[in-house]
Amino acid sequence: MNNPLLTDDLLPKFDHVRTEHMETAIDQILSENRMKISQIADQDDPTWETLAQPMQALDDKLSNAWSVISHLNGVMNNDELRKVYKNCLEKLTEYSTEVSQNAALCNAYKKLAEREDFKNLSEAQRKSVENTLRDFHLGGVDLPEDKKKQYAELSRELSELSNKFSDNVLDATQHWFKHITDVDELAGVPETAIESAKQAARQKERDGYVITLDFPSFFPVMTYCDNRDLRREVYEAFVTRASDQGPDAGQWDNTPVMAEILKRRHAQAKLLGFDNYAERSLATKMARSSEEVLDFLNQLAAKSKPQAEKEFAELKAFAKDEYGAEELQAWDIGYYSEKLRQKRYDISPETLRPWFPVNKVVPGLFRVAEKLFDVQIEAKPEVETWHEDATAYCISRNGEPLAWFYLDLYARQGKRGGAWMADCRVRWRNLRGQLQLPVAFLTCNFTPPVNGKPSLLTHDEVTTLFHEFGHGLHHMLTQV
């Protein structure tokens, strides 16, 4: 069959995408793009229609293939996919540097910006061209040839190091677990978390209970477990992931990786004429100088620290008076903070879980968005996804589709931790005048359902879901 990563489908065919399709698709797109760029750059009088729009078309085709590969690497990671992803990333980094250092293409954009009718373009179009010219400079287009090669090599190494950093964190997180056979060791842990630990043990074909470093497993132990030794063991395993400390010390150590990343970032910044990487980073941001950033952070610290010290003193006094705790270590803070909250306010996040079953929260979230933005959100279970936990949805207004998104809520093996929104497709009008609708990936790592019952979310998880959906709405409801 045809390579599913090379089709013009709005929604990727996840049921048909295989690792063998990935590098083949990237190779073909890069080859075609290189040939077309040489033609596009060779213009005496470039216009938006002959320069910017064709370049956007090339970027979009590449982005549509890469977004799927990158997403799968984040949510369905395995050794085979990791190897293909690494190969593709190297080729994309080389291509990206090559484009950003293409002097002919940069000059074509300069000609476009200098046209008399440039001011007649929309604000979004002008901003797009201005950002592109800025990015040419930041990509090293102005450097002499020997410096360009040096910059390109640094970019390649940075890409490789950043990917290695992420792999190390994922491997370290998913390697460690604590097998427990006596439920008394989990005294104080809520029943929902104990059931999840049972399910985790079954998945590893063990009896009893398994605690992992995935947040839905780690957090209840740190917050509720009466067993101080277990809290300490889990805490130390969590905070020493991918380091030279802790139970897996040195196995996935990111210490030298971070040092090499910093070294190369500084070298790139110096090549571009910046004093340091902070200045290079701020070239695309709102803050005007590193001093402005540091001033803000120092002001924030000055205003926050006294209150933090006051609250910590109150916590220490409470832990000593109520529980005889002579000193508080890092693995005690969450535990005694929760005890203090229950004493003062007679409420716990766990008592709120029954109010937030995922099969009520998600429709509630959608109703809020529908009311605010005059849209309708409908699940499309027939649409192909990468895992049974993921569902596709369509956003429409008066029956007219506006956007699509995929929702993938639960933590699992091979899935990067945290919560995020990522582009699957961006909104743009193609060379034939057809509008490509935006499509978003919305990913969380909540507690999975246990024993066929709906997942019960904490209030913090509900807040996270709304937060990420807000990013998604920004992407999906744009009119640019």
DOKOL-343435 format. One record per residue (C-alpha): residue number from 1; residue in one letter; x, y, z. Coordinates in steps of 0.1 Angstrom, whole numbers. Layout:
+--------+-------+-------+-------+-------+
: kolvex : fivex :    c1 :    c2 :    c3 :
+--------+-------+-------+-------+-------+
:    NUM :     A :     X :     Y :     Z :
...
+--------+-------+-------+-------+-------+
END
This chain:
+--------+-------+-------+-------+-------+
: kolvex : fivex :    c1 :    c2 :    c3 :
+--------+-------+-------+-------+-------+
:      1 :     M :     0 :     0 :     0 :
:      2 :     N :    10 :    37 :    -2 :
:      3 :     N :    30 :    51 :    26 :
:      4 :     P :     3 :    65 :    50 :
:      5 :     L :    27 :    93 :    61 :
:      6 :     L :    28 :   107 :    25 :
:      7 :     T :    -9 :   111 :    19 :
:      8 :     D :   -29 :   143 :    21 :
:      9 :     D :   -53 :   130 :    47 :
:     10 :     L :   -63 :   156 :    74 :
:     11 :     L :   -63 :   128 :   100 :
:     12 :     P :   -33 :   104 :   102 :
:     13 :     K :   -40 :    68 :    95 :
:     14 :     F :   -26 :    55 :   128 :
:     15 :     D :   -38 :    19 :   122 :
:     16 :     H :   -16 :    18 :    91 :
:     17 :     V :    15 :    36 :   102 :
:     18 :     R :    45 :    13 :   108 :
:     19 :     T :    80 :    21 :   118 :
:     20 :     E :    92 :    10 :    83 :
:     21 :     H :    71 :    39 :    68 :
:     22 :     M :    88 :    66 :    89 :
:     23 :     E :   123 :    70 :    76 :
:     24 :     T :   112 :    63 :    40 :
:     25 :     A :    86 :    91 :    42 :
:     26 :     I :   111 :   116 :    57 :
:     27 :     D :   137 :   107 :    31 :
:     28 :     Q :   113 :   113 :     3 :
:     29 :     I :    99 :   146 :    16 :
:     30 :     L :   134 :   160 :    23 :
:     31 :     S :   146 :   150 :   -12 :
:     32 :     E :   116 :   167 :   -29 :
:     33 :     N :   118 :   198 :    -6 :
:     34 :     R :   155 :   203 :   -14 :
:     35 :     M :   148 :   202 :   -52 :
:     36 :     K :   118 :   226 :   -49 :
:     37 :     I :   136 :   250 :   -26 :
:     38 :     S :   164 :   255 :   -52 :
:     39 :     Q :   137 :   265 :   -77 :
:     40 :     I :   118 :   287 :   -53 :
:     41 :     A :   149 :   306 :   -41 :
:     42 :     D :   159 :   314 :   -77 :
:     43 :     Q :   135 :   344 :   -82 :
:     44 :     D :   142 :   379 :   -93 :
:     45 :     D :   109 :   394 :   -81 :
:     46 :     P :    94 :   370 :   -54 :
:     47 :     T :    59 :   376 :   -41 :
:     48 :     W :    39 :   361 :   -12 :
:     49 :     E :    23 :   337 :   -37 :
:     50 :     T :    56 :   326 :   -54 :
:     51 :     L :    78 :   324 :   -23 :
:     52 :     A :    62 :   324 :    12 :
:     53 :     Q :    32 :   302 :     3 :
:     54 :     P :    51 :   275 :   -16 :
:     55 :     M :    76 :   274 :    13 :
:     56 :     Q :    47 :   270 :    37 :
:     57 :     A :    35 :   241 :    16 :
:     58 :     L :    69 :   223 :    18 :
:     59 :     D :    70 :   229 :    56 :
:     60 :     D :    35 :   217 :    60 :
:     61 :     K :    40 :   184 :    43 :
:     62 :     L :    72 :   177 :    63 :
:     63 :     S :    55 :   188 :    95 :
:     64 :     N :    25 :   165 :    89 :
:     65 :     A :    47 :   135 :    86 :
:     66 :     W :    71 :   144 :   114 :
:     67 :     S :    43 :   153 :   139 :
:     68 :     V :    30 :   118 :   138 :
:     69 :     I :    64 :   102 :   142 :
:     70 :     S :    73 :   126 :   170 :
:     71 :     H :    40 :   120 :   188 :
:     72 :     L :    43 :    82 :   186 :
:     73 :     N :    78 :    84 :   200 :
:     74 :     G :    64 :   103 :   230 :
:     75 :     V :    33 :    81 :   237 :
:     76 :     M :    42 :    46 :   223 :
:     77 :     N :    80 :    45 :   228 :
:     78 :     N :    99 :    13 :   221 :
:     79 :     D :   134 :     3 :   210 :
:     80 :     E :   125 :     0 :   173 :
:     81 :     L :   107 :    33 :   172 :
:     82 :     R :   134 :    51 :   192 :
:     83 :     K :   160 :    40 :   166 :
:     84 :     V :   140 :    52 :   137 :
:     85 :     Y :   131 :    85 :   154 :
:     86 :     K :   168 :    91 :   161 :
:     87 :     N :   177 :    85 :   124 :
:     88 :     C :   149 :   108 :   113 :
:     89 :     L :   159 :   135 :   138 :
:     90 :     E :   194 :   136 :   125 :
:     91 :     K :   182 :   141 :    89 :
:     92 :     L :   157 :   168 :    99 :
:     93 :     T :   183 :   187 :   119 :
:     94 :     E :   207 :   187 :    89 :
:     95 :     Y :   179 :   198 :    66 :
:     96 :     S :   167 :   225 :    90 :
:     97 :     T :   203 :   239 :    93 :
:     98 :     E :   207 :   237 :    55 :
:     99 :     V :   175 :   258 :    49 :
:    100 :     S :   182 :   284 :    76 :
:    101 :     Q :   217 :   289 :    61 :
:    102 :     N :   205 :   291 :    25 :
:    103 :     A :   216 :   326 :    15 :
:    104 :     A :   197 :   326 :   -18 :
:    105 :     L :   165 :   317 :     0 :
:    106 :     C :   172 :   344 :    26 :
:    107 :     N :   178 :   370 :    -1 :
:    108 :     A :   145 :   361 :   -17 :
:    109 :     Y :   127 :   368 :    15 :
:    110 :     K :   146 :   401 :    18 :
:    111 :     K :   134 :   410 :   -17 :
:    112 :     L :    98 :   402 :    -7 :
:    113 :     A :   101 :   424 :    25 :
:    114 :     E :   115 :   453 :     4 :
:    115 :     R :    87 :   452 :   -22 :
:    116 :     E :    66 :   484 :   -24 :
:    117 :     D :    34 :   463 :   -19 :
:    118 :     F :    47 :   444 :    11 :
:    119 :     K :    27 :   467 :    33 :
:    120 :     N :    -5 :   455 :    16 :
:    121 :     L :    -1 :   420 :    30 :
:    122 :     S :   -20 :   411 :    61 :
:    123 :     E :    -4 :   417 :    95 :
:    124 :     A :    -1 :   379 :   100 :
:    125 :     Q :    17 :   376 :    66 :
:    126 :     R :    41 :   404 :    73 :
:    127 :     K :    49 :   390 :   107 :
:    128 :     S :    55 :   356 :    92 :
:    129 :     V :    81 :   371 :    68 :
:    130 :     E :    97 :   391 :    95 :
:    131 :     N :   100 :   360 :   117 :
:    132 :     T :   115 :   340 :    89 :
:    133 :     L :   142 :   366 :    83 :
:    134 :     R :   150 :   367 :   120 :
:    135 :     D :   153 :   329 :   120 :
:    136 :     F :   177 :   330 :    90 :
:    137 :     H :   200 :   352 :   111 :
:    138 :     L :   196 :   329 :   141 :
:    139 :     G :   203 :   299 :   120 :
:    140 :     G :   237 :   313 :   109 :
:    141 :     V :   230 :   325 :    74 :
:    142 :     D :   253 :   355 :    79 :
:    143 :     L :   283 :   334 :    89 :
:    144 :     P :   313 :   327 :    67 :
:    145 :     E :   314 :   291 :    53 :
:    146 :     D :   337 :   277 :    80 :
:    147 :     K :   316 :   291 :   108 :
:    148 :     K :   284 :   278 :    91 :
:    149 :     K :   299 :   243 :    91 :
:    150 :     Q :   308 :   247 :   128 :
:    151 :     Y :   272 :   259 :   136 :
:    152 :     A :   257 :   230 :   116 :
:    153 :     E :   278 :   204 :   135 :
:    154 :     L :   268 :   220 :   169 :
:    155 :     S :   231 :   218 :   158 :
:    156 :     R :   235 :   181 :   150 :
:    157 :     E :   252 :   174 :   183 :
:    158 :     L :   226 :   194 :   202 :
:    159 :     S :   198 :   175 :   186 :
:    160 :     E :   214 :   142 :   195 :
:    161 :     L :   221 :   152 :   230 :
:    162 :     S :   186 :   165 :   236 :
:    163 :     N :   171 :   133 :   224 :
:    164 :     K :   194 :   113 :   246 :
:    165 :     F :   184 :   134 :   276 :
:    166 :     S :   147 :   126 :   270 :
:    167 :     D :   154 :    89 :   265 :
:    168 :     N :   174 :    87 :   297 :
:    169 :     V :   146 :   103 :   317 :
:    170 :     L :   120 :    79 :   303 :
:    171 :     D :   142 :    48 :   308 :
:    172 :     A :   151 :    58 :   343 :
:    173 :     T :   115 :    65 :   352 :
:    174 :     Q :   102 :    33 :   338 :
:    175 :     H :   130 :    10 :   350 :
:    176 :     W :   125 :    15 :   388 :
:    177 :     F :    96 :     1 :   407 :
:    178 :     K :    90 :   -11 :   443 :
:    179 :     H :    73 :   -45 :   447 :
:    180 :     I :    53 :   -48 :   480 :
:    181 :     T :    37 :   -79 :   492 :
:    182 :     D :    24 :   -67 :   526 :
:    183 :     V :    -4 :   -41 :   522 :
:    184 :     D :     4 :   -28 :   557 :
:    185 :     E :    34 :   -11 :   542 :
:    186 :     L :    10 :    11 :   524 :
:    187 :     A :   -10 :    22 :   554 :
:    188 :     G :   -25 :    56 :   549 :
:    189 :     V :   -25 :    53 :   511 :
:    190 :     P :   -60 :    59 :   496 :
:    191 :     E :   -79 :    29 :   483 :
:    192 :     T :   -79 :    42 :   447 :
:    193 :     A :   -41 :    43 :   448 :
:    194 :     I :   -38 :     8 :   463 :
:    195 :     E :   -61 :    -6 :   436 :
:    196 :     S :   -39 :    11 :   410 :
:    197 :     A :    -8 :    -5 :   426 :
:    198 :     K :   -25 :   -39 :   425 :
:    199 :     Q :   -32 :   -34 :   388 :
:    200 :     A :     4 :   -23 :   382 :
:    201 :     A :    16 :   -55 :   399 :
:    202 :     R :    -7 :   -77 :   377 :
:    203 :     Q :     7 :   -60 :   346 :
:    204 :     K :    42 :   -70 :   358 :
:    205 :     E :    29 :  -105 :   365 :
:    206 :     R :    35 :  -102 :   402 :
:    207 :     D :    14 :  -107 :   433 :
:    208 :     G :     8 :   -78 :   457 :
:    209 :     Y :    14 :   -42 :   448 :
:    210 :     V :    38 :   -22 :   426 :
:    211 :     I :    48 :    14 :   431 :
:    212 :     T :    63 :    31 :   400 :
:    213 :     L :    77 :    66 :   394 :
:    214 :     D :    48 :    76 :   372 :
:    215 :     F :    32 :   105 :   389 :
:    216 :     P :    -2 :    89 :   396 :
:    217 :     S :    17 :    61 :   415 :
:    218 :     F :    45 :    83 :   431 :
:    219 :     F :    23 :   111 :   444 :
:    220 :     P :    -1 :    92 :   467 :
:    221 :     V :    28 :    76 :   484 :
:    222 :     M :    45 :   109 :   491 :
:    223 :     T :    13 :   125 :   503 :
:    224 :     Y :    -5 :    98 :   523 :
:    225 :     C :    18 :    69 :   532 :
:    226 :     D :    25 :    65 :   569 :
:    227 :     N :    56 :    44 :   562 :
:    228 :     R :    84 :    70 :   563 :
:    229 :     D :   110 :    46 :   551 :
:    230 :     L :    90 :    38 :   520 :
:    231 :     R :    84 :    75 :   514 :
:    232 :     R :   121 :    81 :   515 :
:    233 :     E :   129 :    52 :   492 :
:    234 :     V :   103 :    63 :   466 :
:    235 :     Y :   113 :   100 :   469 :
:    236 :     E :   150 :    93 :   464 :
:    237 :     A :   143 :    71 :   434 :
:    238 :     F :   121 :    98 :   419 :
:    239 :     V :   144 :   128 :   424 :
:    240 :     T :   176 :   110 :   414 :
:    241 :     R :   162 :    97 :   381 :
:    242 :     A :   188 :    98 :   352 :
:    243 :     S :   216 :   110 :   375 :
:    244 :     D :   247 :    98 :   392 :
:    245 :     Q :   228 :    93 :   425 :
:    246 :     G :   201 :    70 :   438 :
:    247 :     P :   192 :    33 :   432 :
:    248 :     D :   202 :    34 :   395 :
:    249 :     A :   232 :    57 :   400 :
:    250 :     G :   251 :    63 :   367 :
:    251 :     Q :   230 :    40 :   346 :
:    252 :     W :   212 :    67 :   327 :
:    253 :     D :   232 :    96 :   340 :
:    254 :     N :   222 :   129 :   324 :
:    255 :     T :   249 :   149 :   342 :
:    256 :     P :   275 :   148 :   313 :
:    257 :     V :   247 :   152 :   288 :
:    258 :     M :   236 :   185 :   303 :
:    259 :     A :   271 :   197 :   305 :
:    260 :     E :   276 :   190 :   268 :
:    261 :     I :   243 :   207 :   259 :
:    262 :     L :   253 :   238 :   278 :
:    263 :     K :   287 :   238 :   261 :
:    264 :     R :   272 :   236 :   226 :
:    265 :     R :   245 :   262 :   233 :
:    266 :     H :   271 :   287 :   245 :
:    267 :     A :   293 :   279 :   214 :
:    268 :     Q :   264 :   285 :   190 :
:    269 :     A :   254 :   318 :   208 :
:    270 :     K :   290 :   331 :   205 :
:    271 :     L :   291 :   322 :   168 :
:    272 :     L :   260 :   344 :   163 :
:    273 :     G :   275 :   373 :   182 :
:    274 :     F :   257 :   369 :   215 :
:    275 :     D :   276 :   370 :   248 :
:    276 :     N :   258 :   339 :   261 :
:    277 :     Y :   229 :   315 :   253 :
:    278 :     A :   205 :   334 :   275 :
:    279 :     E :   208 :   364 :   251 :
:    280 :     R :   203 :   340 :   221 :
:    281 :     S :   172 :   325 :   237 :
:    282 :     L :   157 :   359 :   244 :
:    283 :     A :   160 :   369 :   207 :
:    284 :     T :   126 :   352 :   201 :
:    285 :     K :   110 :   361 :   234 :
:    286 :     M :    92 :   391 :   250 :
:    287 :     A :   118 :   399 :   277 :
:    288 :     R :   144 :   424 :   264 :
:    289 :     S :   175 :   412 :   283 :
:    290 :     S :   188 :   386 :   307 :
:    291 :     E :   190 :   413 :   333 :
:    292 :     E :   153 :   420 :   330 :
:    293 :     V :   146 :   383 :   335 :
:    294 :     L :   169 :   381 :   366 :
:    295 :     D :   154 :   412 :   381 :
:    296 :     F :   119 :   397 :   377 :
:    297 :     L :   130 :   364 :   393 :
:    298 :     N :   149 :   382 :   422 :
:    299 :     Q :   118 :   404 :   429 :
:    300 :     L :    96 :   373 :   429 :
:    301 :     A :   120 :   355 :   453 :
:    302 :     A :   122 :   385 :   476 :
:    303 :     K :    84 :   386 :   479 :
:    304 :     S :    78 :   349 :   481 :
:    305 :     K :   106 :   337 :   504 :
:    306 :     P :    93 :   353 :   537 :
:    307 :     Q :    59 :   337 :   532 :
:    308 :     A :    75 :   303 :   524 :
:    309 :     E :    96 :   305 :   555 :
:    310 :     K :    66 :   314 :   576 :
:    311 :     E :    46 :   285 :   562 :
:    312 :     F :    75 :   260 :   567 :
:    313 :     A :    79 :   271 :   603 :
:    314 :     E :    41 :   265 :   609 :
:    315 :     L :    44 :   231 :   592 :
:    316 :     K :    74 :   221 :   614 :
:    317 :     A :    56 :   232 :   646 :
:    318 :     F :    25 :   212 :   636 :
:    319 :     A :    45 :   180 :   627 :
:    320 :     K :    63 :   182 :   660 :
:    321 :     D :    33 :   190 :   682 :
:    322 :     E :     9 :   166 :   666 :
:    323 :     Y :    32 :   137 :   655 :
:    324 :     G :    65 :   142 :   675 :
:    325 :     A :    85 :   147 :   643 :
:    326 :     E :   117 :   163 :   653 :
:    327 :     E :   129 :   172 :   618 :
:    328 :     L :   113 :   174 :   584 :
:    329 :     Q :   131 :   159 :   554 :
:    330 :     A :   120 :   164 :   518 :
:    331 :     W :   100 :   132 :   519 :
:    332 :     D :    80 :   144 :   548 :
:    333 :     I :    68 :   177 :   534 :
:    334 :     G :    39 :   165 :   513 :
:    335 :     Y :    28 :   140 :   540 :
:    336 :     Y :    26 :   165 :   568 :
:    337 :     S :    13 :   193 :   546 :
:    338 :     E :   -17 :   170 :   538 :
:    339 :     K :   -21 :   162 :   575 :
:    340 :     L :   -22 :   200 :   583 :
:    341 :     R :   -47 :   206 :   555 :
:    342 :     Q :   -70 :   180 :   569 :
:    343 :     K :   -67 :   193 :   604 :
:    344 :     R :   -73 :   229 :   594 :
:    345 :     Y :   -99 :   225 :   567 :
:    346 :     D :  -112 :   190 :   571 :
:    347 :     I :  -108 :   183 :   534 :
:    348 :     S :   -84 :   162 :   513 :
:    349 :     P :   -80 :   159 :   475 :
:    350 :     E :   -89 :   123 :   479 :
:    351 :     T :  -123 :   131 :   493 :
:    352 :     L :  -129 :   151 :   461 :
:    353 :     R :  -121 :   123 :   437 :
:    354 :     P :  -156 :   108 :   436 :
:    355 :     W :  -168 :   142 :   424 :
:    356 :     F :  -145 :   141 :   394 :
:    357 :     P :  -151 :   108 :   375 :
:    358 :     V :  -134 :   112 :   341 :
:    359 :     N :  -167 :   103 :   323 :
:    360 :     K :  -183 :   134 :   339 :
:    361 :     V :  -152 :   157 :   338 :
:    362 :     V :  -145 :   154 :   301 :
:    363 :     P :  -181 :   161 :   290 :
:    364 :     G :  -182 :   190 :   315 :
:    365 :     L :  -150 :   205 :   301 :
:    366 :     F :  -166 :   202 :   266 :
:    367 :     R :  -198 :   219 :   277 :
:    368 :     V :  -178 :   249 :   291 :
:    369 :     A :  -159 :   252 :   258 :
:    370 :     E :  -191 :   249 :   238 :
:    371 :     K :  -208 :   276 :   258 :
:    372 :     L :  -178 :   300 :   257 :
:    373 :     F :  -170 :   296 :   220 :
:    374 :     D :  -203 :   287 :   205 :
:    375 :     V :  -190 :   253 :   192 :
:    376 :     Q :  -200 :   217 :   193 :
:    377 :     I :  -176 :   189 :   203 :
:    378 :     E :  -183 :   153 :   193 :
:    379 :     A :  -164 :   121 :   198 :
:    380 :     K :  -155 :   102 :   167 :
:    381 :     P :  -147 :    66 :   179 :
:    382 :     E :  -145 :    54 :   143 :
:    383 :     V :  -113 :    75 :   137 :
:    384 :     E :   -81 :    56 :   139 :
:    385 :     T :   -58 :    62 :   170 :
:    386 :     W :   -25 :    48 :   183 :
:    387 :     H :   -39 :    33 :   215 :
:    388 :     E :   -73 :    22 :   230 :
:    389 :     D :   -70 :    50 :   256 :
:    390 :     A :   -69 :    77 :   229 :
:    391 :     T :  -101 :    91 :   213 :
:    392 :     A :  -106 :   116 :   184 :
:    393 :     Y :  -130 :   145 :   186 :
:    394 :     C :  -143 :   170 :   161 :
:    395 :     I :  -151 :   207 :   169 :
:    396 :     S :  -177 :   223 :   147 :
:    397 :     R :  -199 :   253 :   146 :
:    398 :     N :  -234 :   251 :   131 :
:    399 :     G :  -225 :   217 :   115 :
:    400 :     E :  -193 :   231 :    99 :
:    401 :     P :  -161 :   214 :   111 :
:    402 :     L :  -135 :   238 :   126 :
:    403 :     A :  -109 :   215 :   140 :
:    404 :     W :  -101 :   181 :   154 :
:    405 :     F :   -82 :   168 :   184 :
:    406 :     Y :   -70 :   136 :   200 :
:    407 :     L :   -73 :   130 :   238 :
:    408 :     D :   -50 :   105 :   255 :
:    409 :     L :   -54 :   108 :   293 :
:    410 :     Y :   -37 :    79 :   311 :
:    411 :     A :    -2 :    70 :   322 :
:    412 :     R :    12 :    38 :   307 :
:    413 :     Q :    45 :    20 :   298 :
:    414 :     G :    63 :    37 :   270 :
:    415 :     K :    46 :    71 :   275 :
:    416 :     R :    66 :   102 :   284 :
:    417 :     G :    55 :   118 :   317 :
:    418 :     G :    37 :   151 :   321 :
:    419 :     A :     9 :   168 :   302 :
:    420 :     W :    12 :   186 :   269 :
:    421 :     M :    -5 :   199 :   237 :
:    422 :     A :    12 :   194 :   204 :
:    423 :     D :     4 :   202 :   168 :
:    424 :     C :    -8 :   174 :   145 :
:    425 :     R :   -19 :   197 :   117 :
:    426 :     V :   -18 :   235 :   115 :
:    427 :     R :   -44 :   257 :   100 :
:    428 :     W :   -34 :   271 :    67 :
:    429 :     R :   -48 :   276 :    32 :
:    430 :     N :   -29 :   256 :     6 :
:    431 :     L :   -19 :   265 :   -29 :
:    432 :     R :   -52 :   254 :   -43 :
:    433 :     G :   -71 :   277 :   -19 :
:    434 :     Q :   -83 :   248 :     3 :
:    435 :     L :   -83 :   253 :    41 :
:    436 :     Q :   -64 :   227 :    61 :
:    437 :     L :   -82 :   224 :    95 :
:    438 :     P :   -60 :   224 :   127 :
:    439 :     V :   -56 :   191 :   146 :
:    440 :     A :   -42 :   189 :   181 :
:    441 :     F :   -27 :   161 :   203 :
:    442 :     L :   -38 :   166 :   239 :
:    443 :     T :   -18 :   142 :   262 :
:    444 :     C :   -20 :   137 :   300 :
:    445 :     N :    -7 :   111 :   325 :
:    446 :     F :   -37 :   105 :   349 :
:    447 :     T :   -45 :    75 :   370 :
:    448 :     P :   -58 :    48 :   346 :
:    449 :     P :   -92 :    32 :   352 :
:    450 :     V :   -91 :     1 :   375 :
:    451 :     N :  -113 :   -29 :   374 :
:    452 :     G :  -135 :   -14 :   347 :
:    453 :     K :  -145 :    16 :   368 :
:    454 :     P :  -141 :    51 :   355 :
:    455 :     S :  -109 :    69 :   365 :
:    456 :     L :  -115 :    93 :   394 :
:    457 :     L :   -95 :   125 :   390 :
:    458 :     T :   -80 :   148 :   416 :
:    459 :     H :   -88 :   185 :   415 :
:    460 :     D :   -52 :   192 :   403 :
:    461 :     E :   -57 :   167 :   375 :
:    462 :     V :   -90 :   185 :   365 :
:    463 :     T :   -71 :   218 :   365 :
:    464 :     T :   -43 :   202 :   343 :
:    465 :     L :   -69 :   189 :   319 :
:    466 :     F :   -85 :   223 :   315 :
:    467 :     H :   -51 :   240 :   312 :
:    468 :     E :   -40 :   217 :   283 :
:    469 :     F :   -73 :   220 :   266 :
:    470 :     G :   -68 :   258 :   267 :
:    471 :     H :   -36 :   253 :   248 :
:    472 :     G :   -55 :   231 :   224 :
:    473 :     L :   -83 :   257 :   219 :
:    474 :     H :   -56 :   283 :   211 :
:    475 :     H :   -43 :   261 :   183 :
:    476 :     M :   -77 :   248 :   171 :
:    477 :     L :   -98 :   280 :   171 :
:    478 :     T :   -72 :   304 :   156 :
:    479 :     Q :   -84 :   323 :   126 :
:    480 :     V :   -48 :   329 :   113 :
+--------+-------+-------+-------+-------+
END
